[in-house]
Structures are given as structure tokens and as C-alpha cells.
Amino acid sequence: MTGWFRSGGSDNVDDLEKAINELGDEQRKLVTRFDRAMNDFATERSLETCLDALNISIQLANTRGKLSESWEHYARLMEGEVTRLSRQAGPDKK
């Protein structure tokens, strides 16, 4: 995985699950803030409310990108674990 999660170099599933949960919480909060910001913009139509909604949408996109990377990394870890366990079972024990 590129960038932000790998900086610690950890493939610890518990750490990754914690990061996914935290990012999910952050995403939910940002969605709520974005909904409010869009309602404000729809009401006021000011440059300030437009920029506020844009800023929150950028934060939301970044959080969703990190969440997507986390899930991809999690899937690769699980795929590797399944492969390892399949090899341990041997071809005749499937």
C-alpha cells in the first residue's frame, strides 16, 4: 500500500482494522458536515459557503481514498493468509 498506512511498516491486522474503523468514523462525520455545508450553500449562495462545501468535499475525498487503500491492503493480507493456509493444508487435504 502506498503512503500513509505503510509509514509504520506494519502488516498488523489489528492496527489496520483500527485505522479502517477510525477512517469510517471520520468519513461519517465529514458526510454530515458536507450535507450541512451544501444546505448552507443552497440557501446563501455565497463564495464563503461555496468554499466551505468545497473544502469539506476535498477532505471527504482524501478520507475515502485512505479508506479505500486500507480496505485494499486488508484484502491483500487476507488473501495472503488464505494462500498460506491452503499451502499448509497441502494439495491432497483440500
Residue frames as a rotation matrix with the C-alpha (Angstrom) as fourth column:
MET 1
0.586 0.810 0.000 0.00
0.810 -0.586 0.000 0.00
0.000 0.000 -1.000 0.00
THR 2
-0.191 -0.679 0.709 1.30
0.624 -0.641 -0.446 3.38
0.757 0.357 0.546 -0.83
GLY 3
-0.253 -0.009 0.968 1.87
-0.096 -0.995 -0.035 6.15
0.963 -0.102 0.250 1.57
TRP 4
-0.007 0.258 0.966 0.02
-0.757 -0.633 0.164 6.87
0.654 -0.730 0.200 4.72
PHE 5
0.880 0.384 0.279 -0.61
-0.468 0.598 0.651 3.50
0.083 -0.703 0.706 6.42
ARG 6
0.765 -0.598 -0.240 2.64
0.475 0.775 -0.417 1.84
0.436 0.205 0.876 5.43
SER 7
0.360 -0.684 0.634 4.73
-0.449 -0.723 -0.525 4.57
0.818 -0.096 -0.568 7.01
GLY 8
0.383 -0.185 0.905 4.89
-0.891 0.185 0.414 2.43
-0.244 -0.965 -0.094 10.14
GLY 9
-0.469 -0.597 -0.651 5.77
-0.795 0.607 0.017 -0.62
0.385 0.525 -0.759 8.06
SER 10
-0.649 0.258 0.716 3.18
-0.464 0.611 -0.641 -2.70
-0.603 -0.749 -0.276 9.88
ASP 11
-0.609 0.541 -0.580 1.14
-0.374 0.448 0.812 -5.51
0.699 0.712 -0.071 8.42
ASN 12
-0.966 0.255 -0.047 -0.64
0.147 0.390 -0.909 -5.93
-0.213 -0.885 -0.414 11.74
VAL 13
-0.512 0.842 0.172 -4.29
0.541 0.160 0.825 -6.71
0.667 0.515 -0.538 11.03
ASP 14
0.120 0.556 -0.823 -5.41
0.983 -0.185 0.018 -5.22
-0.142 -0.810 -0.568 14.34
ASP 15
-0.510 -0.383 -0.770 -3.75
0.303 -0.918 0.256 -1.90
-0.805 -0.102 0.584 13.51
LEU 16
-0.984 0.146 0.099 -5.28
0.065 -0.221 0.973 -1.96
0.164 0.964 0.208 10.07
GLU 17
-0.205 0.961 -0.185 -8.76
0.837 0.270 0.475 -2.71
0.507 -0.058 -0.860 11.44
LYS 18
0.002 0.136 -0.991 -8.37
0.790 -0.607 -0.082 0.18
-0.613 -0.783 -0.109 13.89
ALA 19
-0.827 -0.374 -0.421 -7.36
0.046 -0.790 0.611 2.50
-0.561 0.486 0.670 11.06
ILE 20
-0.775 0.603 0.189 -10.34
0.350 0.160 0.923 1.38
0.526 0.781 -0.335 8.96
ASN 21
0.057 0.829 -0.557 -12.73
0.988 0.034 0.153 1.99
0.146 -0.558 -0.817 11.86
GLU 22
-0.209 -0.217 -0.954 -11.26
0.520 -0.851 0.080 5.43
-0.828 -0.479 0.290 12.56
LEU 23
-0.978 -0.168 -0.124 -11.42
-0.022 -0.508 0.861 6.40
-0.208 0.845 0.493 8.89
GLY 24
-0.485 0.872 0.063 -15.02
0.667 0.322 0.672 5.19
0.566 0.368 -0.738 8.71
ASP 25
0.143 0.488 -0.861 -15.90
0.921 -0.385 -0.066 7.36
-0.363 -0.783 -0.505 11.70
GLU 26
-0.553 -0.441 -0.707 -14.13
0.182 -0.892 0.414 10.33
-0.813 0.100 0.573 10.14
GLN 27
-0.944 0.230 0.235 -15.96
0.234 -0.029 0.972 9.74
0.230 0.973 -0.026 6.85
ARG 28
-0.096 0.974 -0.206 -19.36
0.940 0.157 0.303 9.71
0.327 -0.165 -0.931 8.58
LYS 29
0.069 0.050 -0.996 -18.56
0.655 -0.756 0.007 12.98
-0.753 -0.653 -0.085 10.37
LEU 30
-0.817 -0.450 -0.360 -17.41
0.026 -0.653 0.757 14.58
-0.576 0.609 0.545 7.12
VAL 31
-0.692 0.644 0.326 -20.56
0.583 0.233 0.778 13.46
0.426 0.729 -0.537 5.29
THR 32
0.232 0.777 -0.585 -22.66
0.965 -0.261 0.035 15.13
-0.126 -0.572 -0.810 7.99
ARG 33
-0.155 -0.380 -0.912 -20.58
0.297 -0.898 0.324 18.32
-0.942 -0.221 0.253 7.74
PHE 34
-0.966 -0.225 0.124 -20.77
0.168 -0.191 0.967 18.22
-0.194 0.955 0.222 3.94
ASP 35
-0.270 0.946 0.181 -24.56
0.901 0.182 0.394 17.87
0.340 0.269 -0.901 3.99
ARG 36
0.368 0.364 -0.855 -24.78
0.733 -0.679 0.027 20.91
-0.572 -0.637 -0.517 6.27
ALA 37
-0.484 -0.659 -0.576 -22.34
0.121 -0.702 0.702 22.89
-0.867 0.270 0.419 4.14
MET 38
-0.886 0.201 0.418 -24.29
0.442 0.092 0.892 22.08
0.141 0.975 -0.170 0.96
ASN 39
0.153 0.975 -0.164 -27.54
0.980 -0.128 0.150 23.14
0.125 -0.184 -0.975 2.61
ASP 40
0.167 -0.186 -0.968 -25.88
0.441 -0.864 0.242 26.40
-0.882 -0.467 -0.062 3.67
PHE 41
-0.835 -0.536 -0.123 -24.60
0.105 -0.374 0.921 26.95
-0.540 0.757 0.369 0.15
ALA 42
-0.564 0.698 0.441 -28.01
0.761 0.231 0.606 26.20
0.321 0.677 -0.662 -1.38
THR 43
0.414 0.742 -0.527 -29.55
0.892 -0.448 0.069 28.76
-0.185 -0.499 -0.847 0.97
GLU 44
0.405 -0.313 -0.859 -26.96
0.217 -0.880 0.422 31.54
-0.888 -0.357 -0.288 0.87
ARG 45
0.742 -0.192 0.643 -25.18
0.669 0.147 -0.728 31.07
0.045 0.970 0.237 -2.47
SER 46
0.857 -0.507 -0.094 -22.14
-0.470 -0.843 0.262 32.94
-0.212 -0.180 -0.960 -1.18
LEU 47
0.336 -0.837 -0.431 -18.50
-0.493 0.234 -0.838 32.44
0.802 0.494 -0.334 -2.04
GLU 48
-0.412 -0.497 0.764 -17.77
-0.903 0.113 -0.415 31.60
0.120 -0.861 -0.495 1.60
THR 49
0.271 0.582 0.767 -20.36
-0.637 0.705 -0.310 28.80
-0.722 -0.404 0.562 1.75
CYS 50
0.896 -0.017 -0.443 -19.20
-0.382 0.476 -0.792 27.52
0.225 0.879 0.420 -1.64
LEU 51
-0.010 -0.995 -0.099 -15.58
-0.633 0.083 -0.770 27.34
0.774 0.055 -0.631 -0.47
ASP 52
-0.274 -0.010 0.962 -16.62
-0.910 0.326 -0.255 25.69
-0.311 -0.945 -0.098 2.79
ALA 53
0.720 0.607 0.336 -18.50
-0.438 0.773 -0.458 22.95
-0.538 0.183 0.823 0.91
LEU 54
0.725 -0.523 -0.449 -15.58
-0.369 0.256 -0.894 22.53
0.582 0.813 -0.008 -1.50
ASN 55
-0.252 -0.859 0.446 -13.07
-0.868 -0.002 -0.496 22.25
0.427 -0.512 -0.745 1.35
ILE 56
-0.027 0.318 0.948 -15.13
-0.752 0.618 -0.228 19.60
-0.659 -0.719 0.222 3.11
SER 57
0.918 0.386 -0.095 -15.61
-0.343 0.647 -0.681 17.68
-0.201 0.658 0.726 -0.14
ILE 58
0.304 -0.894 -0.329 -11.83
-0.569 0.106 -0.815 17.60
0.764 0.435 -0.477 -0.63
GLN 59
-0.434 -0.410 0.802 -11.35
-0.899 0.254 -0.356 16.33
-0.058 -0.876 -0.479 2.94
LEU 60
0.416 0.704 0.575 -14.01
-0.589 0.691 -0.419 13.70
-0.693 -0.164 0.702 2.28
ALA 61
0.859 -0.144 -0.491 -12.32
-0.396 0.420 -0.817 12.59
0.324 0.896 0.303 -0.94
ASN 62
-0.161 -0.986 0.051 -8.96
-0.745 0.087 -0.661 12.25
0.647 -0.145 -0.748 0.84
THR 63
-0.314 0.113 0.942 -10.51
-0.830 0.450 -0.331 10.25
-0.462 -0.886 -0.047 3.66
ARG 64
0.744 0.646 0.171 -12.32
-0.455 0.678 -0.577 7.97
-0.489 0.351 0.798 1.21
GLY 65
0.536 -0.642 -0.549 -9.07
-0.555 0.222 -0.801 7.45
0.636 0.734 -0.238 -0.69
LYS 66
-0.511 -0.732 0.450 -7.28
-0.812 0.239 -0.533 6.40
0.283 -0.637 -0.717 2.50
LEU 67
0.032 0.619 0.785 -10.21
-0.713 0.565 -0.416 4.16
-0.701 -0.546 0.459 3.44
SER 68
0.883 0.275 -0.381 -10.13
-0.470 0.520 -0.713 2.51
0.003 0.808 0.588 0.02
GLU 69
0.057 -0.951 -0.304 -6.36
-0.647 0.197 -0.737 1.94
0.760 0.238 -0.604 0.30
SER 70
-0.475 -0.200 0.857 -6.86
-0.861 0.310 -0.404 0.45
-0.184 -0.930 -0.319 3.75
TRP 71
0.490 0.742 0.458 -9.51
-0.564 0.671 -0.482 -1.99
-0.665 -0.022 0.747 2.53
GLU 72
0.751 -0.290 -0.594 -7.33
-0.481 0.377 -0.792 -2.98
0.453 0.880 0.143 -0.43
HIS 73
-0.339 -0.929 0.148 -4.40
-0.749 0.171 -0.640 -3.64
0.570 -0.328 -0.754 1.90
TYR 74
-0.218 0.378 0.900 -6.66
-0.803 0.455 -0.386 -5.60
-0.555 -0.806 0.204 4.26
ALA 75
0.817 0.568 -0.101 -7.90
-0.505 0.619 -0.602 -7.71
-0.279 0.543 0.792 1.34
ARG 76
0.360 -0.768 -0.529 -4.32
-0.541 0.290 -0.790 -8.45
0.760 0.571 -0.311 0.24
LEU 77
-0.546 -0.540 0.641 -3.40
-0.830 0.241 -0.504 -9.50
0.117 -0.807 -0.579 3.79
MET 78
0.152 0.697 0.701 -6.40
-0.663 0.598 -0.451 -11.81
-0.733 -0.396 0.553 3.98
GLU 79
0.851 0.107 -0.514 -5.67
-0.499 0.467 -0.730 -13.25
0.162 0.878 0.451 0.54
GLY 80
-0.108 -0.977 -0.182 -2.10
-0.690 0.205 -0.694 -13.95
0.716 0.051 -0.697 1.62
GLU 81
-0.478 -0.006 0.878 -3.34
-0.810 0.391 -0.438 -15.66
-0.341 -0.920 -0.191 4.78
VAL 82
0.626 0.751 0.211 -5.76
-0.560 0.621 -0.549 -17.85
-0.543 0.226 0.809 2.80
THR 83
0.624 -0.477 -0.619 -2.97
-0.522 0.336 -0.784 -18.79
0.582 0.812 -0.040 0.39
ARG 84
-0.438 -0.836 0.330 -0.63
-0.794 0.189 -0.577 -19.63
0.420 -0.516 -0.747 3.27
LEU 85
-0.200 0.444 0.874 -3.24
-0.729 0.528 -0.435 -21.78
-0.655 -0.724 0.218 4.99
SER 86
0.823 0.498 -0.273 -4.08
-0.539 0.534 -0.652 -23.55
-0.179 0.683 0.708 1.72
ARG 87
0.212 -0.839 -0.500 -0.43
-0.607 0.288 -0.741 -24.43
0.766 0.461 -0.449 1.22
GLN 88
-0.573 -0.401 0.715 -0.19
-0.820 0.296 -0.490 -25.73
-0.015 -0.867 -0.498 4.78
ALA 89
0.304 0.787 0.537 -3.19
-0.682 0.573 -0.455 -27.98
-0.666 -0.228 0.711 4.20
GLY 90
-0.684 -0.644 0.343 -1.47
-0.185 0.608 0.772 -29.49
-0.705 0.465 -0.535 1.20
PRO 91
-0.642 0.400 -0.654 -2.96
-0.753 -0.171 0.635 -30.41
0.143 0.900 0.411 -2.20
ASP 92
-0.642 0.392 -0.659 -4.45
0.123 0.901 0.417 -33.72
0.757 0.187 -0.627 -1.05
LYS 93
-0.711 0.361 -0.603 -6.23
0.678 0.127 -0.724 -32.23
-0.185 -0.924 -0.335 2.03
LYS 94
-0.924 0.361 -0.128 -8.44
-0.381 -0.902 0.201 -29.73
-0.043 0.235 0.971 0.18
